[in-house]
Amino acid sequence: MTLTSQLKTPITYPDADGTPMAESDPARDYLIYSVEALSIYFQNRNDVYVSGNLFIYYKQGVPSAVVAPDVFAIFGVPNKKRLSYKVWEENNKTPDFILEITSLTTQENDEQEKPLKYAQMGVQEYFQYDPTGDYLQPQLKGSRLVNGSYQPITGTILSDGVLSMPSQVLGLDLRLIDGELRFYEPQTGKKLLSHKETEQARQEAEQARREAIPRLRDLGLTVEQIAAALNLSVEEVRQNF
């Protein structure tokens, strides 16, 4: 093989390495919840990309310069599906927010190597969460990039004893409720739901509306009035009248 042909050999950037998405059920569950909840929250923004456990290549021509955060959000890039993320193809935009789900095998890397690498990449916020509470103290940590290095984000203990930590990047709070991580809208106090939780909430609301029909009927409301009050069709009301 000549030098010219060697130079023309394309550089390969793998989309996967064959390792599992997460080493435990808790790590997998919170990874999926976080990606889904944030994806739903930003679904109407075409300039916010949310993903997780995806290869991010941050140096062109260097396939070993790669990270795969558990959860991340990037502002200012198209919201579309990707097999991997190459920074130089995305107007040099790196993640603005990263969350790592810490476990036994990732603790040292999450605490020592990743903060240095993410700071060099310009990641504005770096959060860590330990589902079991065995490897991080406190169980939820957050840091914000200030002058090239990470400074701790101060959390707040709410009146109900819940730890709440703000993300300026996301405009959301990360809260620790009985050891479980959840995202909240600070203005409304509304919890962000996964796809499964969203469907469950929809079904519960539907059931509650149907159960209200007999009570409204007993109060003397007509079928039409009940339909308008419960945002149901007249036919749906008649079926439960």
C-alpha positions in Angstrom: 0.0 0.0 0.0 1.4 3.4 -1.0 1.5 6.4 1.2 -1.0 8.1 -1.0 -3.5 5.3 -0.6 -3.0 5.3 3.2 -3.8 8.9 3.4 -7.0 8.3 1.5 -8.2 5.6 3.9 -11.3 7.0 5.6 -11.3 7.4 9.3 -14.0 5.3 11.1 -16.1 6.7 13.9 -18.0 3.7 15.4 -21.6 4.2 16.5 -21.3 1.6 19.3 -18.8 -0.4 21.2 -20.9 -3.5 22.2 -21.0 -2.7 25.9 -24.4 -2.6 27.7 -26.3 0.7 28.1 -26.1 0.5 31.8 -24.7 -2.0 34.3 -27.8 -2.2 36.6 -31.6 -1.8 36.5 -31.5 1.5 38.5 -28.9 3.1 36.3 -30.8 2.1 33.1 -34.2 3.2 34.5 -33.0 6.7 35.5 -31.1 7.1 32.2 -34.3 6.3 30.3 -36.5 8.5 32.5 -34.1 11.5 32.2 -33.8 11.2 28.4 -37.5 10.7 27.9 -38.6 13.4 30.3 -36.3 16.0 28.8 -37.1 15.0 25.3 -40.9 15.5 26.0 -40.2 18.8 27.7 -38.2 20.2 24.7 -40.2 18.4 22.0 -41.5 21.7 20.6 -38.0 23.1 20.3 -36.4 22.3 17.0 -33.1 23.7 18.3 -32.6 21.4 21.3 -31.1 17.9 21.0 -31.6 15.5 24.0 -30.0 12.1 24.0 -28.1 9.6 26.1 -25.5 6.9 25.9 -24.5 8.2 22.5 -21.0 8.6 21.2 -19.9 12.2 21.0 -16.7 12.7 18.9 -15.1 16.0 19.8 -11.9 16.0 17.7 -12.0 15.5 14.0 -9.6 12.8 12.8 -9.2 11.4 16.4 -11.7 8.6 16.9 -10.4 8.0 20.4 -11.5 11.5 21.4 -15.0 10.3 22.3 -17.3 10.4 25.2 -20.8 8.8 25.8 -22.6 10.7 28.6 -25.6 8.9 30.1 -27.8 12.0 29.5 -27.1 15.2 27.7 -28.7 18.2 26.1 -27.3 20.5 23.4 -28.9 23.8 22.5 -28.5 25.4 19.1 -28.5 22.2 17.0 -31.3 20.5 15.1 -33.5 18.2 17.0 -33.1 15.0 15.0 -32.1 11.4 15.4 -28.4 10.6 15.1 -26.3 7.4 15.3 -23.5 9.4 16.8 -22.6 13.1 17.3 -19.6 14.6 15.6 -18.9 18.1 17.0 -17.3 19.4 13.8 -20.4 18.6 11.8 -22.6 20.4 14.3 -21.2 23.9 14.2 -18.7 22.9 16.9 -21.5 22.7 19.5 -20.8 20.5 22.5 -23.2 19.5 25.2 -24.5 22.2 27.4 -25.8 19.9 30.1 -24.6 16.4 31.1 -25.9 14.0 33.7 -24.0 10.9 34.7 -25.7 8.0 36.6 -22.9 7.0 38.9 -22.3 3.3 39.8 -19.5 1.2 41.3 -17.6 0.9 38.0 -18.1 4.5 36.9 -17.5 6.3 40.2 -13.9 7.1 39.9 -14.2 8.2 36.2 -17.3 10.3 37.0 -15.5 12.1 39.8 -12.1 12.6 38.4 -11.6 12.1 34.7 -14.9 13.2 33.2 -15.1 16.7 35.0 -11.7 17.6 33.4 -12.7 16.4 30.0 -16.1 18.0 30.1 -14.7 21.3 31.3 -12.2 21.3 28.4 -15.1 20.6 26.0 -17.0 23.6 27.4 -19.9 21.6 29.0 -21.7 24.3 31.0 -23.3 22.1 33.6 -22.3 18.6 34.9 -24.6 16.7 37.2 -24.0 13.3 38.9 -26.7 11.1 40.5 -26.2 7.8 42.4 -29.5 5.8 42.4 -28.4 3.5 45.3 -26.7 6.2 47.4 -23.6 4.0 47.9 -21.0 5.9 45.8 -21.8 9.6 46.0 -22.2 11.8 49.0 -24.5 13.7 48.6 -26.5 11.4 46.3 -27.1 14.2 43.8 -24.3 16.6 42.8 -24.2 19.5 40.4 -21.5 21.8 39.1 -21.4 24.8 36.7 -18.5 25.9 34.5 -16.9 29.1 35.8 -13.8 30.4 34.1 -12.9 27.0 32.8 -13.4 25.0 35.9 -16.4 23.5 37.7 -17.9 25.2 40.8 -20.5 23.3 42.9 -24.1 24.2 42.5 -25.8 24.9 45.9 -28.9 22.9 46.4 -32.0 23.9 48.5 -33.8 21.8 51.0 -37.5 22.4 50.4 -40.2 22.5 53.2 -41.0 18.8 52.6 -37.3 17.8 53.0 -36.7 17.4 49.3 -33.3 18.4 47.9 -33.7 20.7 44.9 -30.8 21.7 42.7 -31.3 24.2 39.8 -30.1 23.8 36.3 -29.7 27.2 34.6 -29.1 25.5 31.3 -32.3 23.6 31.3 -34.4 26.1 33.3 -35.4 23.1 35.5 -34.8 21.8 38.9 -33.4 18.4 39.7 -35.0 17.0 42.8 -34.2 14.1 45.0 -37.4 12.6 46.4 -36.9 9.6 48.7 -33.7 9.0 46.8 -35.3 9.1 43.4 -34.3 11.7 40.8 -37.0 13.7 39.1 -37.0 16.9 37.0 -39.4 19.7 37.9 -40.5 23.0 36.4 -39.6 25.5 39.2 -42.3 28.0 38.2 -45.2 25.6 38.3 -43.9 22.8 40.5 -44.9 20.4 37.8 -43.0 17.1 37.6 -41.6 16.0 34.2 -42.9 12.6 33.2 -41.5 9.8 31.1 -43.6 8.3 28.2 -44.9 5.6 30.4 -45.8 8.0 33.2 -47.4 10.4 30.7 -49.7 7.6 29.4 -50.5 6.5 32.9 -51.5 10.0 33.9 -53.6 10.3 30.8 -55.5 7.1 31.6 -56.0 8.2 35.3 -57.4 11.5 34.2 -59.7 9.8 31.7 -60.9 7.5 34.4 -61.5 10.3 36.8 -63.6 12.2 34.2 -65.7 9.1 33.6 -66.2 8.5 37.3 -67.4 12.1 37.7 -70.3 11.6 35.3 -72.7 10.0 37.8 -72.1 12.6 40.4 -72.8 15.4 37.9 -75.9 13.6 36.7 -77.2 13.4 40.3 -76.7 17.2 40.5 -79.1 17.6 37.7 -76.8 18.4 34.8 -77.8 17.4 31.3 -75.7 15.1 29.1 -74.6 18.1 27.1 -73.6 20.1 30.2 -71.6 17.2 31.6 -69.8 16.7 28.2 -68.8 20.4 28.2 -67.7 20.3 31.8 -65.5 17.2 31.4 -64.3 17.9 27.9 -65.9 14.6 26.7 -68.1 13.9 23.7 -71.8 13.6 24.2 -71.6 10.0 23.1 -68.9 9.3 25.8 -71.1 10.8 28.5 -74.2 8.8 27.3 -72.2 5.5 27.5 -71.5 6.2 31.2 -74.8 8.0 32.1 
